[in-house]
Amino acid sequence: MKSDVGNLALTKDALVPLLRQMLLIRRVEERLSADFHAGKLPGAVHLYIGQEAVAAGVCAHLRDSDTITSTHRGHGHFLAKGGSPRAMMAEIWGKKTGICRGMGGSMHVADVSKGILGANGIVAAGLAITAGSAFAAMLDKGDRVAVSFFGDGAANQGTFMETLNVATLWKLPMIFVCENNRFSEFSPAATVTSGEIIDRARAFKIPCASVDGNDVLAIWRATGIAVEHARKGDGPSFIEAHTYRLHGHLEAEKSFLKSTYRESAEIEEWRQRDPVQRFKNHLCGERICDDGEIEALEAEIADIVEDAAKFAEASEPADPELVFEIMFHEQRA
Ligand SMILES: Cc1ncc(C[n+]2csc(CCOP(=O)(O)OP(=O)(O)O)c2C)c(N)n1
């Protein structure tokens, strides 16, 4: 596969938006973490902190008409695909102004107008949904692509094989993005996953890439090749992004876990590879940005986060009656 995307990455116009996107995800989630621990959020939150390079690097190639599916850890994907910080925050706060009118919460943020088919509390469910979306794109005969973000734990579900099978057989314009963050809830991947996940995809003889998931440019390049391949009608690709979740499986875990499942030294080691800091260092080291530009970007993002959090907090709570309208419309009519 040939691609000129490697060169494009070298221009400042392509690089700064990647940092901006990663910063937006990081700062929004830091605020969610603070609000959760202050007892302000009504439900669980699974944070994406440490994995931002994957969502930013992948979604930089996508248009509104392309689709993504996501996981229970879906805030980063939602924002990177162009979802509104205000509407997402309000959803997580369970407010009427939320993107799903406060009926979905953190694990179901979705915005079909942006091609965001939804976060999903059912592990691996997004894979099959993405195959459906890619099939629709194929029937429409355009050059839309469909991306599924899923975890290493999801790769142990049967749906992964089923989707690889049908996507390969039908040459669907689909990209499998496995975020191997080394844990499935509280189980280290090595205790629940045999062999290498990428080898499962290689068995289908589709293009496969194993990428440093904390290096946004590596993700960006690998995705550029996969998206080009899918848009040309050449079928699916698989990308395994090796990364690490820096926060818990969910923010509440310390309140109920009796023992630890990872050493703090390991977390510290991965903090040294923090994708956001690493990319800042790259941009400054290569003299693409200076400290002043990065500070200005941080200030702009801080304003967006503050505005979204205030909007969410001030909005009216979701209307419980809406459940009946959404779920039982026919029966009530
Ligand atoms: C079908 C299904 N089985 C089990 C669960 C419980 N569960 C929630 S998250 C999770 C682990 C998912 O791990 P992974 O796919 O690696 O994603 P990560 O949490 O690491 O982002 C499990 C088993 C679920 N939500 N759905």
The ligand as a Gaussian input file, in Angstrom:
#p B3LYP/6-31G(d) Opt

LIG

1 1
 C      -20.442000      -8.625000      27.058000
 C      -19.839000      -8.063000      28.303000
 N      -19.139000      -8.860000      29.128000
 C      -18.583000      -8.365000      30.253000
 C      -18.728000      -7.041000      30.571000
 C      -18.073000      -6.473000      31.847000
 N      -16.908000      -5.663000      31.426000
 C      -17.002000      -4.328000      31.362000
 S      -15.582000      -3.632000      30.825000
 C      -14.818000      -5.118000      30.710000
 C      -13.386000      -5.230000      30.273000
 C      -13.163000      -4.700000      28.918000
 O      -11.787000      -4.711000      28.634000
 P      -11.269000      -4.111000      27.297000
 O      -12.116000      -4.574000      26.176000
 O       -9.813000      -4.436000      27.217000
 O      -11.501000      -2.549000      27.441000
 P      -10.836000      -1.529000      28.456000
 O      -11.709000      -1.500000      29.681000
 O       -9.465000      -2.016000      28.764000
 O      -10.839000      -0.228000      27.754000
 C      -15.684000      -6.143000      31.070000
 C      -15.312000      -7.582000      31.083000
 C      -19.497000      -6.237000      29.705000
 N      -19.687000      -4.946000      29.946000
 N      -20.008000      -6.766000      28.577000

